[in-house]
Amino acid sequence: MTSPIVTTATISLEAAQALLAEARRASAARGFAATIAITDAGGHLRAFERADTAPFLTVDVAINKAWTAASFGMATHQWNQYMAEPAVAPLAHHPRLTPVGGGVPLFHEGRLVGGIGISGGTSVQDHEAAEEALRNVGFLS
């Protein structure tokens, strides 16, 4: 019999805070005030911040981008392709699924450990800032 327990890896608080700081820097370098959310592998919020001048709508967007990225272990911009497929299109009605660039899964040693979501710039700026932050902290995406 196989074990009835499955252990999962997750991002530590220290790593989440380091990633948050890098994401803040990467967003500022691109000229926008960001809201940044980092989740664990189960999609639960681990670290979060909203810049003073970031619109309030960016709060839920950033959190849901991180959740979406962690849910399937793929970047949120990839969902646009999948939504064009009739078999997948109904997922567009899921209230948390966010198929907009800026959400990227966090991998460490080949294991999914969480997700990051950035909102406040264009979808391309959000995605680039997330990717840069991941590279600078040492996560693979």
BABA-535865 format. One record per residue: residue number from 1; y, z, x of N, C-alpha, C, O, CB in turn. Coordinates in nm, 2 decimals, padded with zeros to 4 digits, m for minus. Each point is the difference from the previous one (the first is absolute). Glycine has a CB too. Layout:
! residues N
NUM,Y,Z,X,Y,Z,X,Y,Z,X,Y,Z,X,Y,Z,X
...
END
This chain:
! residues 141
1,m00.12,00.00,00.08,00.12,00.00,m00.08,00.12,00.00,00.09,00.01,00.07,00.10,m00.13,00.05,m00.29
2,00.22,m00.20,00.15,00.13,00.00,00.07,00.08,00.12,m00.04,m00.02,00.06,m00.10,00.01,m00.31,00.12
3,00.10,00.29,00.06,00.09,00.11,m00.02,00.08,m00.02,m00.13,00.06,m00.11,m00.02,m00.05,00.16,00.27
4,00.01,00.05,m00.33,00.08,m00.01,m00.12,00.15,00.01,00.02,00.08,00.00,m00.09,m00.27,00.09,m00.04
5,00.22,m00.06,00.26,00.14,00.02,00.04,00.05,m00.11,00.09,m00.07,m00.04,00.09,00.04,00.29,m00.12
6,00.15,m00.30,00.00,00.06,m00.10,00.09,00.13,00.06,00.05,00.08,00.05,m00.07,m00.18,m00.24,m00.06
7,00.11,00.18,00.26,00.12,00.05,00.07,00.10,m00.12,00.02,m00.04,m00.11,00.03,m00.09,00.30,00.08
8,00.26,m00.16,m00.13,00.10,m00.10,00.02,00.10,00.04,00.10,00.02,00.12,00.02,m00.05,m00.20,m00.26
9,00.08,m00.01,00.31,00.11,00.03,00.09,00.13,m00.01,m00.07,00.01,m00.08,m00.10,m00.14,m00.01,00.30
10,00.23,00.16,m00.16,00.13,m00.01,m00.06,00.11,00.02,00.11,m00.03,00.06,00.10,m00.06,00.02,m00.32
11,00.21,m00.12,00.19,00.11,00.02,00.09,00.04,00.14,00.01,00.01,00.07,m00.10,00.07,m00.30,00.05
12,m00.05,00.28,00.17,00.04,00.14,00.01,00.15,00.01,m00.03,00.07,m00.10,00.00,m00.24,00.14,00.18
13,00.22,00.08,m00.21,00.14,00.02,m00.04,00.09,m00.04,00.12,00.10,m00.06,m00.02,m00.17,00.24,m00.14
14,00.02,m00.14,00.28,00.08,m00.03,00.12,00.02,m00.16,00.02,00.10,m00.05,00.03,m00.18,00.27,00.08
15,m00.03,m00.29,m00.13,00.00,m00.15,00.02,00.09,m00.06,m00.12,00.07,m00.09,00.03,m00.30,00.10,00.08
16,00.22,00.05,m00.23,00.08,m00.05,m00.11,00.14,00.01,00.03,00.08,m00.08,m00.03,m00.26,00.13,m00.13
17,00.22,00.07,00.21,00.14,00.02,00.03,00.05,m00.09,00.12,00.12,m00.04,m00.01,m00.15,00.28,m00.07
18,m00.05,m00.26,00.18,00.04,m00.09,00.11,00.01,m00.14,m00.06,00.10,m00.07,00.04,m00.22,00.21,00.13
19,00.03,m00.19,m00.26,00.01,m00.13,m00.06,00.13,m00.01,m00.09,00.06,m00.10,00.00,m00.31,00.08,00.01
20,00.28,00.13,m00.08,00.12,00.00,m00.08,00.13,m00.02,00.09,00.08,m00.08,m00.04,m00.20,00.24,m00.12
21,00.12,m00.09,00.27,00.12,m00.02,00.09,00.01,m00.14,00.06,00.11,m00.06,00.00,m00.13,00.30,00.06
22,m00.09,m00.30,m00.03,00.00,m00.14,00.05,00.03,m00.09,m00.10,00.08,m00.10,00.02,m00.25,00.16,00.14
23,00.13,m00.04,m00.29,00.03,m00.09,m00.11,00.15,00.01,m00.03,00.06,m00.10,m00.03,m00.29,00.12,m00.06
24,00.29,00.10,00.10,00.14,00.02,m00.02,00.08,m00.08,00.10,00.09,m00.07,m00.03,m00.13,00.29,m00.06
25,00.00,m00.21,00.22,00.06,m00.08,00.11,m00.01,m00.15,m00.02,00.10,m00.07,00.02,m00.14,00.27,00.13
26,m00.08,m00.24,m00.18,m00.03,m00.15,m00.02,00.08,m00.05,m00.12,00.05,m00.12,00.01,m00.27,00.14,00.09
27,00.24,00.05,m00.20,00.08,m00.04,m00.12,00.15,m00.01,00.04,00.06,m00.09,m00.04,m00.23,00.19,m00.12
28,00.22,00.00,00.22,00.14,00.01,00.04,00.03,m00.12,00.10,00.11,m00.06,m00.01,m00.11,00.31,m00.02
29,m00.10,m00.28,00.12,00.03,m00.11,00.09,00.01,m00.14,m00.07,00.06,m00.09,00.05,m00.19,00.22,00.12
30,00.07,m00.13,m00.29,00.01,m00.12,m00.08,00.12,00.00,m00.10,00.02,m00.09,m00.08,m00.27,00.07,00.10
31,00.32,00.13,m00.02,00.13,00.01,m00.07,m00.02,00.05,m00.15,00.09,m00.03,m00.08,m00.01,m00.15,00.23
32,m00.18,00.25,m00.18,m00.01,00.05,m00.13,m00.04,00.15,m00.01,m00.07,00.05,00.09,00.01,m00.28,m00.16
33,00.11,00.30,m00.03,m00.04,00.14,m00.03,m00.13,m00.01,m00.08,m00.01,m00.06,m00.10,00.25,00.14,00.10
34,m00.34,00.00,00.05,m00.13,m00.01,m00.06,m00.05,00.12,m00.06,00.04,00.11,00.03,m00.09,m00.27,00.14
35,m00.04,00.14,m00.27,m00.09,00.11,m00.05,m00.13,m00.03,00.06,m00.05,m00.11,00.00,00.18,00.14,m00.22
36,m00.20,00.07,00.28,m00.12,m00.01,00.07,m00.10,00.10,m00.05,00.03,00.11,m00.02,00.09,m00.19,00.22
37,m00.24,00.03,m00.24,m00.11,00.08,m00.05,m00.12,m00.02,00.08,m00.03,m00.12,00.04,00.12,00.11,m00.27
38,m00.16,00.11,00.26,m00.13,m00.01,00.08,m00.10,00.08,m00.08,00.02,00.12,m00.04,00.10,m00.14,00.27
39,m00.23,m00.04,m00.26,m00.11,00.06,m00.07,m00.12,00.02,00.09,m00.01,m00.06,00.11,00.09,m00.04,m00.32
40,m00.17,00.19,00.16,m00.13,00.01,00.07,m00.09,m00.11,m00.05,00.04,m00.08,m00.07,m00.01,00.33,00.10
41,m00.16,m00.24,00.02,m00.09,m00.11,m00.04,m00.03,00.00,m00.15,m00.05,m00.11,m00.05,m00.05,00.13,00.28
42,00.12,00.09,m00.30,m00.02,00.00,m00.14,00.12,m00.04,m00.09,00.00,00.01,m00.12,m00.17,00.17,00.17
43,00.28,m00.22,00.02,00.12,m00.04,m00.07,00.09,00.12,m00.03,00.10,m00.02,m00.08,m00.23,m00.17,m00.01
44,00.10,00.31,00.13,00.09,00.11,m00.03,00.11,00.01,00.10,m00.02,m00.01,00.12,m00.18,00.13,m00.22
45,00.32,m00.09,00.06,00.12,00.01,00.08,m00.02,00.10,00.11,m00.04,00.12,m00.03,00.18,m00.19,m00.16
46,m00.11,00.03,00.31,m00.01,00.09,00.12,00.13,00.03,00.06,00.03,00.11,00.05,m00.25,m00.21,m00.01
47,00.31,m00.01,m00.03,00.14,00.02,00.05,00.09,m00.10,m00.07,m00.04,m00.10,m00.05,m00.05,00.17,00.28
48,00.21,m00.02,m00.25,00.10,m00.08,m00.08,00.14,00.03,00.04,00.03,00.11,00.03,m00.20,m00.12,m00.22
49,00.26,m00.10,00.18,00.14,00.03,00.01,00.07,m00.12,m00.06,m00.04,m00.12,00.00,00.01,00.25,00.21
50,00.15,m00.10,m00.26,00.09,m00.10,m00.06,00.13,00.01,00.07,00.06,00.11,m00.01,m00.18,m00.11,m00.22
51,00.17,m00.10,00.29,00.13,00.00,00.06,00.11,00.03,m00.10,m00.02,m00.03,m00.12,m00.06,m00.14,00.29
52,00.19,00.23,m00.13,00.10,00.04,m00.09,00.05,m00.12,m00.08,00.04,00.03,m00.12,00.03,00.15,00.28
53,m00.06,m00.29,m00.11,00.06,m00.12,m00.07,m00.11,m00.09,m00.06,00.04,m00.11,m00.06,00.16,00.12,00.21
54,m00.32,00.02,m00.14,m00.11,m00.08,m00.06,00.00,00.02,m00.15,00.01,00.11,m00.06,m00.15,m00.09,00.27
55,00.13,m00.13,m00.29,00.00,00.00,m00.14,m00.12,00.09,m00.05,m00.10,00.00,00.06,00.22,m00.23,m00.08
56,m00.10,00.30,m00.10,m00.11,00.08,m00.05,m00.12,m00.07,m00.04,m00.11,00.05,00.00,00.28,00.10,m00.07
57,m00.16,m00.28,00.04,m00.12,m00.08,m00.04,m00.09,m00.02,00.12,m00.12,m00.01,m00.02,00.26,m00.11,m00.15
58,m00.09,00.13,00.29,m00.08,m00.01,00.12,m00.11,00.11,00.01,m00.09,m00.02,00.07,00.28,m00.10,00.04
59,m00.16,00.23,m00.17,m00.09,00.11,00.01,m00.14,m00.03,m00.05,m00.10,00.00,00.07,00.29,00.16,m00.10
60,m00.20,m00.20,m00.10,m00.14,m00.03,m00.05,m00.05,m00.13,00.06,m00.12,m00.01,00.02,00.19,00.11,m00.23
61,00.01,m00.19,00.25,m00.04,m00.13,00.06,m00.07,00.03,00.13,m00.11,m00.05,00.03,00.29,m00.08,m00.14
62,m00.12,00.21,00.20,m00.06,00.04,00.13,m00.13,00.07,m00.02,m00.09,m00.03,00.07,00.32,00.04,00.03
63,m00.23,00.09,m00.19,m00.12,00.08,m00.02,m00.11,m00.09,m00.05,m00.12,00.01,00.05,00.25,00.19,m00.10
64,m00.10,m00.29,m00.04,m00.11,m00.09,m00.06,m00.04,m00.11,00.10,m00.11,m00.04,00.00,00.20,00.09,m00.22
65,00.00,m00.09,00.31,m00.04,m00.09,00.11,m00.10,00.06,00.09,m00.10,m00.06,00.03,00.32,m00.05,m00.04
66,m00.20,00.24,00.05,m00.09,00.07,00.09,m00.13,00.02,m00.07,m00.11,m00.02,00.06,00.30,00.14,00.05
67,m00.19,m00.08,m00.24,m00.12,00.02,m00.08,m00.08,m00.13,m00.01,m00.12,00.00,00.01,00.24,00.18,m00.14
68,m00.05,m00.29,00.10,m00.07,m00.13,m00.01,m00.06,m00.04,00.13,m00.11,m00.05,00.00,00.27,m00.02,m00.18
69,m00.09,00.09,00.29,m00.06,m00.04,00.13,m00.12,00.08,00.03,m00.10,m00.05,00.06,00.33,m00.01,00.02
70,m00.23,00.19,m00.11,m00.11,00.09,00.03,m00.12,m00.03,m00.09,m00.11,00.02,00.04,00.27,00.15,00.04
71,m00.13,m00.22,m00.20,m00.11,m00.01,m00.10,m00.10,m00.11,00.04,m00.12,00.03,m00.02,00.28,00.03,m00.15
72,m00.12,m00.17,00.23,m00.10,m00.10,00.04,00.01,m00.03,00.15,m00.08,m00.08,00.05,00.10,m00.02,m00.28
73,00.06,00.17,00.30,00.01,m00.02,00.14,00.06,m00.13,00.04,m00.04,m00.06,00.10,m00.16,00.21,m00.08
74,00.29,m00.20,m00.10,00.07,m00.12,00.04,00.15,00.01,m00.04,00.04,00.07,m00.09,m00.26,m00.20,00.05
75,00.30,00.05,00.11,00.14,00.00,m00.02,00.04,m00.05,m00.14,m00.07,m00.09,m00.05,00.10,00.05,00.30
76,00.07,00.09,m00.30,00.04,m00.02,m00.14,00.05,m00.15,m00.02,m00.02,m00.05,m00.11,00.08,00.29,00.09
77,m00.01,m00.30,00.12,00.04,m00.14,m00.02,m00.12,m00.10,m00.03,00.02,m00.10,m00.06,00.18,00.15,00.21
78,m00.31,m00.01,m00.10,m00.12,m00.08,m00.03,m00.04,00.00,m00.14,m00.07,m00.10,m00.05,m00.01,00.16,00.28
79,00.12,00.04,m00.31,m00.03,00.00,m00.14,00.05,m00.12,m00.08,m00.05,m00.04,m00.10,00.04,00.29,00.12
80,00.13,m00.31,00.03,00.05,m00.11,m00.07,m00.10,m00.12,m00.02,m00.01,m00.06,m00.10,00.24,00.13,00.19
81,m00.30,m00.09,00.02,m00.10,m00.11,00.00,m00.11,00.04,m00.10,m00.04,m00.09,m00.08,00.08,00.03,00.32
82,m00.09,00.18,m00.24,m00.11,00.04,m00.09,00.04,00.00,m00.15,m00.08,m00.03,m00.08,00.00,00.17,00.26
83,00.21,m00.12,m00.21,00.04,00.01,m00.14,00.00,m00.14,m00.06,00.00,m00.02,m00.12,00.14,00.21,00.18
84,m00.14,m00.30,00.02,m00.01,m00.13,m00.05,m00.14,m00.04,m00.05,m00.02,m00.09,m00.07,00.20,00.03,00.23
85,m00.28,00.14,m00.12,m00.14,m00.02,m00.04,m00.02,00.06,m00.14,00.03,00.12,m00.02,m00.11,m00.12,00.26
86,00.03,m00.08,m00.34,m00.01,00.06,m00.14,m00.09,00.12,m00.01,00.03,00.09,m00.08,00.00,m00.32,00.01
87,m00.13,00.24,00.16,m00.08,00.12,m00.01,00.06,00.13,00.05,m00.04,00.11,m00.04,m00.15,m00.26,00.08
88,00.30,00.14,00.04,00.07,00.11,00.06,00.13,00.02,m00.07,00.05,00.12,00.00,m00.16,m00.16,00.22
89,00.17,m00.06,m00.29,00.13,00.01,m00.06,00.02,00.12,m00.09,00.11,00.05,00.00,m00.11,m00.30,00.01
90,m00.10,00.29,m00.08,00.02,00.12,m00.09,00.04,00.13,00.07,00.06,00.09,m00.06,m00.22,m00.19,m00.09
91,00.13,00.11,00.28,00.05,00.11,00.08,00.15,00.01,00.01,00.05,00.11,00.03,m00.26,m00.12,00.10
92,00.28,m00.09,m00.16,00.14,00.00,00.00,00.06,00.10,m00.10,00.11,00.05,00.01,m00.11,m00.29,00.07
93,m00.08,00.28,m00.17,00.04,00.09,m00.11,m00.03,00.15,00.04,00.04,00.09,m00.07,m00.09,m00.27,m00.10
94,m00.01,00.20,00.29,m00.02,00.14,00.04,00.14,00.05,00.04,00.07,m00.06,00.08,m00.31,00.01,00.01
95,00.28,00.17,m00.14,00.13,00.05,00.02,00.04,00.03,00.15,00.12,00.00,00.03,m00.14,00.09,m00.26
96,m00.08,m00.07,00.32,00.03,00.04,00.13,m00.01,m00.11,00.10,00.05,00.00,00.11,m00.12,00.23,m00.16
97,m00.01,m00.33,00.02,m00.02,m00.12,00.09,00.13,m00.07,00.03,00.07,m00.04,m00.09,m00.30,00.01,00.00
98,00.26,00.02,00.21,00.13,m00.05,00.04,m00.02,m00.12,00.10,m00.01,00.03,00.12,00.12,00.20,m00.15
99,m00.11,m00.35,m00.02,m00.03,m00.11,00.09,00.13,m00.06,00.06,00.03,m00.12,00.00,m00.23,00.07,m00.14
100,00.27,00.14,00.21,00.13,m00.04,00.07,m00.01,00.04,00.14,m00.05,00.11,00.03,00.18,m00.09,m00.25
101,m00.09,m00.10,00.31,00.00,00.04,00.15,00.06,00.13,00.03,00.10,00.04,m00.06,m00.10,m00.28,00.11
102,m00.06,00.31,00.04,00.05,00.13,00.05,m00.10,00.11,m00.01,00.03,00.11,00.04,00.19,m00.18,m00.12
103,m00.34,00.04,00.03,m00.11,00.10,00.00,m00.11,m00.05,00.10,m00.04,m00.11,m00.01,00.10,00.18,m00.23
104,m00.10,00.02,00.33,m00.09,m00.04,00.10,m00.10,00.12,00.02,00.03,00.11,00.00,00.13,m00.26,00.12
105,m00.29,00.11,m00.12,m00.10,00.11,00.02,00.00,00.05,00.14,00.05,m00.07,00.10,m00.19,m00.04,m00.27
106,00.10,00.24,00.19,m00.01,00.06,00.13,m00.14,00.01,00.04,m00.09,00.06,m00.07,00.30,00.07,00.03
107,m00.24,m00.19,00.16,m00.14,00.01,00.05,00.01,00.07,00.14,00.09,m00.01,00.08,m00.16,m00.20,m00.20
108,m00.04,00.29,00.14,m00.01,00.07,00.13,m00.15,m00.01,00.04,m00.09,00.04,m00.08,00.28,00.12,00.04
109,m00.22,m00.22,00.15,m00.14,m00.02,00.05,m00.08,m00.07,m00.11,m00.12,00.04,m00.02,00.14,00.16,00.17
110,00.04,m00.30,m00.21,m00.07,m00.08,m00.10,m00.02,00.07,m00.14,m00.06,m00.06,m00.09,m00.05,m00.04,00.28
111,00.16,00.21,m00.21,m00.01,00.07,m00.13,00.14,00.01,m00.07,00.10,00.03,00.06,m00.30,00.11,00.03
112,00.19,m00.16,m00.22,00.12,00.01,m00.08,00.04,00.15,m00.01,m00.08,00.08,m00.04,00.02,m00.29,m00.09
113,00.18,00.24,00.17,00.05,00.14,00.00,00.12,00.02,m00.09,00.05,00.12,m00.02,m00.14,m00.09,00.25
114,00.14,m00.14,m00.29,00.12,00.02,m00.09,00.07,m00.13,m00.02,m00.05,m00.11,00.03,00.07,00.34,00.05
115,00.11,m00.22,m00.13,00.08,m00.11,m00.02,00.15,00.04,00.02,00.03,00.11,m00.02,m00.20,m00.21,m00.14
116,00.25,00.00,00.19,00.14,00.02,00.01,00.07,m00.10,m00.09,m00.04,m00.12,m00.02,00.02,00.20,00.26
117,00.12,m00.04,m00.31,00.08,m00.08,m00.09,00.15,00.02,00.04,00.05,00.11,00.01,m00.22,m00.10,m00.19
118,00.24,m00.12,00.20,00.14,00.00,00.03,00.07,m00.09,m00.11,m00.05,m00.10,m00.03,00.01,00.14,00.28
119,00.15,00.02,m00.30,00.08,m00.08,m00.10,00.15,00.03,00.03,00.04,00.11,00.04,m00.22,m00.09,m00.21
120,00.26,m00.13,00.15,00.14,00.01,00.02,00.06,m00.12,00.06,00.12,m00.03,m00.02,m00.15,00.27,00.06
121,m00.05,m00.32,00.03,00.04,m00.13,00.05,m00.06,m00.11,m00.08,m00.05,00.02,m00.12,00.08,00.07,00.35
122,m00.03,m00.21,m00.18,m00.08,m00.11,m00.07,m00.15,00.03,00.03,m00.03,00.09,00.08,00.22,m00.26,m00.05
123,m00.28,00.11,m00.11,m00.14,00.02,00.02,m00.04,m00.03,00.15,m00.09,00.06,00.05,00.05,m00.11,m00.30
124,00.10,m00.05,00.31,m00.03,m00.04,00.13,00.05,00.11,00.10,m00.08,00.04,00.09,00.09,m00.29,m00.15
125,00.11,00.30,00.04,00.05,00.10,00.09,m00.08,00.13,m00.02,m00.04,00.06,00.10,00.27,m00.16,m00.12
126,m00.27,00.13,m00.10,m00.08,00.12,m00.02,m00.13,m00.01,00.08,m00.05,00.09,00.06,00.15,m00.06,m00.29
127,m00.17,m00.15,00.21,m00.13,m00.02,00.07,00.02,00.00,00.15,m00.08,00.07,00.07,00.00,m00.21,m00.27
128,00.18,00.08,00.25,00.02,00.00,00.15,00.02,00.14,00.05,m00.05,00.03,00.11,00.14,m00.27,m00.13
129,m00.01,00.31,m00.05,00.03,00.14,00.05,m00.13,00.08,00.00,m00.02,00.08,00.09,00.26,m00.09,m00.18
130,m00.32,00.00,m00.02,m00.13,00.07,00.00,m00.09,m00.04,00.11,m00.06,00.09,00.07,00.08,m00.07,m00.32
131,m00.03,m00.15,00.28,m00.09,m00.05,00.11,00.05,00.06,00.13,m00.08,00.04,00.08,00.03,m00.25,m00.21
132,00.18,00.20,00.15,00.06,00.05,00.13,m00.03,00.15,00.02,m00.04,00.04,00.11,00.22,m00.22,m00.12
133,m00.16,00.26,m00.10,m00.02,00.14,00.01,m00.15,00.03,00.03,m00.03,00.09,00.09,00.22,m00.05,m00.25
134,m00.28,m00.11,00.10,m00.14,00.01,00.03,m00.04,m00.03,00.14,m00.07,00.08,00.07,00.02,m00.14,m00.30
135,00.11,m00.05,00.28,m00.03,m00.03,00.15,00.06,00.11,00.09,m00.07,00.03,00.09,00.08,m00.28,m00.15
136,00.11,00.29,00.03,00.06,00.10,00.09,m00.07,00.14,00.00,00.01,00.07,00.10,00.20,m00.19,m00.13
137,m00.27,00.15,m00.08,m00.07,00.13,m00.01,m00.15,m00.01,00.05,m00.06,00.10,00.03,00.22,m00.03,m00.22
138,m00.21,m00.20,00.19,m00.14,m00.01,00.05,m00.10,m00.03,m00.11,m00.12,00.00,00.03,00.18,00.14,00.15
139,m00.02,m00.17,m00.30,m00.09,m00.03,m00.11,m00.03,m00.15,00.00,00.09,m00.08,00.04,m00.01,00.27,m00.18
140,m00.19,m00.23,00.11,m00.04,m00.14,m00.02,00.02,m00.04,m00.14,m00.03,00.08,m00.09,m00.13,m00.08,00.28
141,00.21,m00.12,m00.22,00.02,m00.04,m00.14,m00.07,m00.13,m00.02,00.00,m00.06,m00.11,00.22,00.17,00.10
END
